[in-house]
């Protein structure tokens, strides 16, 4: 299982609040026709917090059915308790994913010490039949996985990498320095993709890749070729749209952008609300600017 390259954390289509698995299949088929290294189902952009266990299993099974074996398929399996996370992780493994992505528990965030997090992730990794990837997204959870904590977890043979969505390039650099070369570090922020690659990240799990896979892949290739001037210029072009579908308008913005591109975005599940007409037009302009 590799995090090298660009993976798309895909949204979950709903039709009147009900899973739309046929729309999911159409989207995945489209993405598999691009240069993406793989996809992540049931990440933050997949509204994992809004689906129950039975729905999660159906989403994973349908995505596995459509995703070729040579592409990486990762499923988010985080729950608030270690017990429930282990159960979800085992089910995902049985459904054929290549790895699981496990976000930090956060409801009792003040008690999520380094020792508590280490015990949690090690227990999940011990029980998992597939590799475990750590998921750090402190702007959502209020819990940050420090480089020192990640370094200790990286010693576990079944914890093979991390998706860090903090947007903190210094932290990416610290993670690279604190872990061995076999531990894979992917960035979850398209706004800092260029800088993160320059300090040692091997790939990205980027919401923007759902919309502009070719440009995201191109940015990474330019860095690998040491064509840094063109890489930086492309990074700057991508930032406005990347911000719109993450920090500014979030999942509703990403789904609106998919609709504009002719893919199945649709409505988010309540309590998230669809984007206003003004926001949709702003996203449309950002998409058009990248096509110019």
C-alpha positions as CSV (number, residue, x, y, z in Angstrom):
1,X,0.0,0.0,0.0
2,X,1.5,3.4,-1.0
3,X,0.5,7.0,-0.3
4,X,2.8,8.2,-3.1
5,X,1.0,10.2,-5.6
6,X,-2.4,12.0,-5.3
7,X,-5.5,10.4,-3.8
8,X,-9.0,11.9,-3.8
9,X,-11.0,11.9,-0.6
10,X,-14.4,11.4,-2.2
11,X,-17.8,12.8,-1.1
12,X,-20.7,10.6,-0.3
13,X,-23.7,11.2,-2.7
14,X,-27.1,11.4,-1.1
15,X,-30.5,11.6,-2.8
16,X,-33.1,13.0,-0.4
17,X,-30.9,12.1,2.6
18,X,-30.5,8.5,1.3
19,X,-27.2,7.0,0.0
20,X,-27.1,7.1,-3.8
21,X,-24.7,4.2,-4.6
22,X,-25.3,4.5,-8.3
23,X,-24.1,8.1,-8.3
24,X,-21.2,7.0,-6.2
25,X,-20.3,4.3,-8.8
26,X,-20.5,6.9,-11.7
27,X,-18.2,9.2,-9.8
28,X,-15.7,6.5,-9.0
29,X,-15.7,5.3,-12.6
30,X,-14.8,8.9,-13.7
31,X,-12.0,9.2,-11.2
32,X,-10.5,5.9,-12.2
33,X,-10.1,7.3,-15.7
34,X,-7.7,9.9,-14.3
35,X,-4.1,9.7,-13.1
36,X,-5.1,9.5,-9.4
37,X,-3.2,6.9,-7.4
38,X,-6.4,6.1,-5.5
39,X,-9.3,7.3,-3.4
40,X,-10.3,7.6,0.2
41,X,-13.9,6.8,1.0
42,X,-15.5,7.9,4.3
43,X,-13.0,10.6,5.1
44,X,-14.0,14.1,6.3
45,X,-15.2,15.0,2.8
46,X,-17.2,11.8,2.7
47,X,-19.3,13.0,5.6
48,X,-18.2,10.0,7.6
49,X,-19.7,11.6,10.7
50,X,-23.1,11.5,9.0
51,X,-23.4,7.9,8.1
52,X,-24.1,4.9,10.3
53,X,-22.2,1.6,10.4
54,X,-24.4,-0.2,7.9
55,X,-24.3,2.7,5.5
56,X,-20.5,2.9,5.9
57,X,-20.1,-0.8,5.0
58,X,-22.3,-0.4,1.9
59,X,-20.2,2.6,0.7
60,X,-17.0,0.7,1.2
61,X,-18.3,-2.4,-0.6
62,X,-19.6,-0.4,-3.6
63,X,-16.4,1.6,-3.9
64,X,-14.3,-1.6,-3.8
65,X,-16.5,-3.0,-6.5
66,X,-15.6,-0.1,-8.9
67,X,-12.0,0.6,-7.9
68,X,-9.4,-1.5,-9.8
69,X,-7.0,-3.6,-7.7
70,X,-4.1,-1.6,-8.9
71,X,-5.4,1.6,-7.4
72,X,-5.2,2.3,-3.7
73,X,-8.5,2.2,-1.8
74,X,-8.5,3.6,1.7
75,X,-11.5,3.7,4.1
76,X,-12.0,6.0,7.1
77,X,-12.9,3.8,10.1
78,X,-12.6,6.2,13.0
79,X,-15.1,6.1,15.8
80,X,-14.9,7.7,19.2
81,X,-14.2,4.5,21.1
82,X,-11.3,2.2,20.5
83,X,-13.7,-0.8,20.5
84,X,-16.0,0.7,17.8
85,X,-13.0,1.8,15.7
86,X,-11.6,-1.8,15.8
87,X,-14.9,-3.2,14.8
88,X,-15.2,-0.8,11.8
89,X,-11.6,-1.4,10.9
90,X,-12.1,-5.2,10.8
91,X,-15.2,-4.9,8.6
92,X,-13.4,-2.6,6.2
93,X,-10.5,-5.1,6.0
94,X,-13.0,-7.9,5.2
95,X,-14.5,-5.7,2.5
96,X,-11.2,-5.5,0.7
97,X,-9.7,-2.1,1.4
98,X,-6.0,-1.6,1.0
99,X,-5.7,0.4,4.3
100,X,-7.7,2.3,6.8
101,X,-7.5,5.9,7.8
102,X,-8.1,6.5,11.5
103,X,-8.8,10.0,12.8
104,X,-7.9,11.0,16.4
105,X,-10.8,10.5,18.9
106,X,-11.9,14.0,20.0
107,X,-15.1,14.0,22.0
108,X,-13.0,13.9,25.2
109,X,-10.3,16.0,23.7
110,X,-8.9,17.3,26.9
111,X,-8.1,13.7,27.9
112,X,-6.5,12.8,24.6
113,X,-2.9,12.8,25.9
114,X,0.0,11.3,24.0
115,X,-0.2,8.1,26.0
116,X,-4.0,7.8,25.4
117,X,-3.6,8.3,21.6
118,X,-0.7,5.8,21.4
119,X,-2.7,3.2,23.3
120,X,-5.7,3.8,21.0
121,X,-3.8,3.6,17.7
122,X,-1.7,0.7,18.7
123,X,-4.8,-1.3,19.7
124,X,-6.4,-0.6,16.4
125,X,-3.2,-1.5,14.5
126,X,-2.9,-4.8,16.5
127,X,-6.4,-5.8,15.5
128,X,-6.3,-4.7,11.9
129,X,-5.7,-7.0,9.0
130,X,-4.7,-4.1,6.7
131,X,-2.3,-1.2,7.3
132,X,-3.4,1.7,9.5
133,X,-2.9,5.3,8.5
134,X,-3.1,8.0,11.2
135,X,-5.3,11.0,10.4
136,X,-4.5,14.3,11.9
137,X,-7.0,17.1,11.4
138,X,-6.8,19.4,14.5
139,X,-8.8,22.2,13.0
140,X,-11.8,19.8,13.1
141,X,-11.0,17.6,16.1
142,X,-9.2,20.0,18.4
143,X,-6.6,17.2,18.9
144,X,-3.1,17.4,17.3
145,X,-0.9,14.4,16.8
146,X,2.6,15.7,17.6
147,X,5.7,14.6,15.7
148,X,6.9,12.9,18.9
149,X,3.7,10.9,19.2
150,X,3.7,10.0,15.6
151,X,7.3,8.8,15.8
152,X,6.4,6.4,18.6
153,X,3.4,5.1,16.6
154,X,5.6,4.7,13.5
155,X,7.5,2.0,15.3
156,X,4.4,-0.2,15.0
157,X,4.8,-2.5,12.0
158,X,1.1,-2.0,11.0
159,X,1.1,1.8,11.2
160,X,2.6,2.7,7.9
161,X,1.8,6.4,7.4
162,X,-0.2,9.5,8.2
163,X,-2.5,12.0,6.4
164,X,-1.8,15.3,8.0
165,X,-4.4,17.9,7.2
166,X,-3.2,20.5,9.7
167,X,-1.9,22.8,6.9
168,X,1.2,23.3,9.1
169,X,4.2,22.9,6.9
170,X,6.5,23.1,9.9
171,X,4.7,20.1,11.4
172,X,5.1,18.2,8.1
173,X,8.8,18.8,8.2
174,X,9.0,17.7,11.8
175,X,7.1,14.5,10.9
176,X,9.6,13.7,8.1
177,X,12.5,14.3,10.5
178,X,11.0,12.2,13.3
179,X,10.1,9.1,11.3
180,X,11.9,6.7,9.2
181,X,12.0,6.7,5.4
182,X,9.5,3.8,5.2
183,X,6.8,5.8,7.1
184,X,4.7,7.6,4.5
185,X,3.6,11.2,5.0
186,X,0.7,12.5,2.9
187,X,-0.6,16.1,3.2
188,X,-4.3,16.7,3.3
189,X,-4.1,20.4,2.4
190,X,-4.0,21.4,-1.3
191,X,-3.1,24.9,-0.2
192,X,0.2,23.7,1.2
193,X,0.8,20.8,-1.2
194,X,3.9,22.3,-2.9
195,X,5.6,23.3,0.3
196,X,4.8,20.0,1.9
197,X,6.3,18.1,-1.0
198,X,9.4,20.2,-0.8
199,X,10.0,19.2,2.9
200,X,9.5,15.5,2.3
201,X,5.8,14.6,2.0
202,X,5.4,11.7,-0.5
203,X,1.9,12.5,-1.7
204,X,-1.4,14.2,-1.1
205,X,-5.0,13.3,-0.1
206,X,-6.6,16.4,-1.5
207,X,-10.3,17.5,-1.8
208,X,-9.2,19.5,-4.8
209,X,-8.2,16.3,-6.5
210,X,-11.9,15.4,-6.8
211,X,-12.2,18.4,-9.1
212,X,-8.8,18.9,-10.7
213,X,-6.9,15.5,-10.5
214,X,-4.7,16.3,-13.5
215,X,-3.4,19.6,-12.1
216,X,-2.8,18.1,-8.6
217,X,-0.8,15.2,-10.2
218,X,1.0,17.7,-12.4
219,X,2.0,19.8,-9.3
220,X,3.6,16.8,-7.7
221,X,5.4,15.8,-10.9
222,X,6.9,19.3,-11.3
223,X,8.3,19.1,-7.8
224,X,9.7,15.6,-8.4
225,X,11.4,17.0,-11.6
226,X,12.8,20.0,-9.5
227,X,10.9,22.4,-11.8
228,X,10.1,24.5,-8.8
229,X,9.3,27.8,-10.5
230,X,6.5,26.2,-12.5
231,X,5.4,24.1,-9.5
232,X,5.0,27.2,-7.4
233,X,3.2,29.0,-10.1
234,X,0.7,26.1,-10.4
235,X,0.3,26.0,-6.6
236,X,-0.7,29.7,-6.6
237,X,-3.3,29.0,-9.3
238,X,-4.8,26.2,-7.3
239,X,-5.2,28.0,-4.0
240,X,-8.4,30.0,-4.6
241,X,-10.5,26.9,-5.6
242,X,-8.8,24.7,-3.0
243,X,-9.8,27.2,-0.2
244,X,-13.4,27.3,-1.5
245,X,-13.9,23.6,-1.3
246,X,-12.2,23.2,2.1
247,X,-11.8,26.0,4.7
248,X,-14.3,28.4,3.2
249,X,-17.3,26.4,2.1
250,X,-16.4,22.9,3.1
251,X,-18.2,19.8,2.0
252,X,-21.2,21.8,0.5
253,X,-18.7,23.7,-1.6
254,X,-17.0,20.6,-2.8
255,X,-20.4,19.0,-3.8
256,X,-21.5,22.2,-5.6
257,X,-18.2,22.1,-7.6
258,X,-18.8,18.5,-8.5
259,X,-22.3,19.4,-9.8
260,X,-20.8,22.2,-11.9
261,X,-18.4,19.7,-13.5
262,X,-21.2,17.3,-14.3
263,X,-20.4,14.8,-11.6
264,X,-22.7,13.8,-8.8
265,X,-22.3,16.2,-5.9
266,X,-25.8,16.8,-4.7
267,X,-26.8,18.0,-1.3
268,X,-24.9,17.3,1.9
269,X,-26.7,15.5,4.7
270,X,-28.3,17.8,7.3
271,X,-27.4,19.7,9.3
272,X,-25.0,20.8,6.6
273,X,-26.7,23.1,4.1
274,X,-26.3,23.5,0.4
275,X,-24.4,26.5,-1.0
276,X,-26.2,29.7,-1.8
277,X,-26.5,30.9,-5.4
278,X,-23.8,33.5,-4.8
279,X,-21.4,30.9,-3.5
280,X,-22.1,28.6,-6.4
281,X,-21.3,31.4,-8.8
282,X,-18.1,32.1,-7.0
283,X,-17.1,28.5,-7.3
284,X,-18.0,28.5,-11.0
285,X,-15.7,31.5,-11.6
286,X,-12.8,29.7,-9.8
287,X,-13.3,26.6,-11.9
288,X,-13.4,28.6,-15.1
289,X,-10.2,30.4,-14.1
290,X,-8.3,27.1,-13.9
291,X,-9.6,26.1,-17.4
292,X,-8.4,29.4,-18.9
